[in-house]
Amino acid sequence: MSGIVFFNTNKLEELRTFYINRVGCSMWMDQGDCIILKHGNFLFGFCKREKADLCGLITFFYDKHEKVDRMYELFKDSTKSAPKKNPKYPIYHFFAADPEGRGIEFQYFTEPIDWKFE
């Protein structure tokens, strides 16, 4: 089984460019007024609608903390703080926002996890 998370947007083309060119996602499916993007095994989409969904948080996780640092270098102009450890969860992460103001997070799990999903 698999799944896709969808968000309504007013900025479909801007988000397409942002997630492909800045975040490193690939286009999985283009349905005209809806696009579905892929980042590893994560599928998420945006549909052009009158009202944007800005709630929630889109989290991208990586297998090395250095990859989170690399993403921080790309986004440091739009973040509130540098990557840091969060022992409660336990992760290493930082937050940013997409062009529509939707929260995005880049993280690395600091304890072993089974991340090779099928």
N, C-alpha and C positions, 0 to 999 in steps of 0.2 A: 504494500500500500504506500501511497505517496500523497502529498498535498501541496496546495498553493495558497498563499496568503495574498489577498487583493486589497488594494487601497484605491479610493477615489482620488482623482487629482484634477487640478486646473492647469497643470504644467506638464503635460505628457511628454512633449519633445524635449523639454529642459531636463526632466528626470531621466529620460532615455539616455541622453548624452552624459549626464552626471554619473549614473550608475555604471555605464559601460566604460567611459573614459577615465573617470576618477577612482571609482571603487574597484573596477576590474571585473565586473559581471559580464556575462555574455547574453545575447538575445536567445531565448529558448523558443519563443513563439510571438509573432506579430499578428494581431487580429484587427488591425486598423485603429479602432478607438481604445483597444486594450493591448498592453504588451506584457509578456511574461519573461522575467529575467532569471538567470541562473548564476549562482555563486557556489561552486562545489555541488553539494547535494541539496542546496536550498533553492526553492522556487518561490518567487514572489512577483506580484504583478500590480500594474497600475491601469486604471480605466478612466478615460476622460469623462468627467461629470461636472455638473454645476457646482457642487459643494465638495471640497477636499476633505479626506479623512486625515487628521493630523495627530490623532491619539495613538498610543502604542509606541513601540521602540523596535527598530529593525537592527538586529544584532548579527554581526559577522564574526565568526571565530576562526582562529588560526592554530596551526600545529606548533608554532614557535613564537615566543614573545618578541623576537626580532622582527617578525612580520607585522606585529602590532606597532612596533617602533617605526617601521617603514611607512605604514599608513598614517601614523601621527605626523611624520614629516610632510606628507601630502596635504594634511588637514589642519596643521597647527595654526594657520591663520584664522580658523573658524571654530576653535575649541576653547573651552574655558580653563582646561588644565592638561598637563602632560599625563601620559600613561602612568598608572600607579597600581600597586597591589591592593586587592580587596580581600583580606583574609576571611571575611564572613562567608564568601561563596565558593571557593577560593579562585579568584581570577586576577588577571593583569589586564587593564582596560583603560579606555578613554571614550568620551562622548563627543559627538559633533552633530551637525544637522544637515539635511539635504536642502536643495534650493527652495523647497516649499515650507521649510521649518520643521519637518518631521524629524524626530530624534533618531540618530543612528549611533551604534556602539560597535567598537572594534575590540575584541578580547581574545585572550589566551587562557585556557584552564591551567592553573599551576599544579594541579594534581592529575595523575593519569586518568584518562577517560577512554571509552570505546567510541572513537570518533569516525571510524571507517564504516559508514552505514552502507547498506545495500539498497 
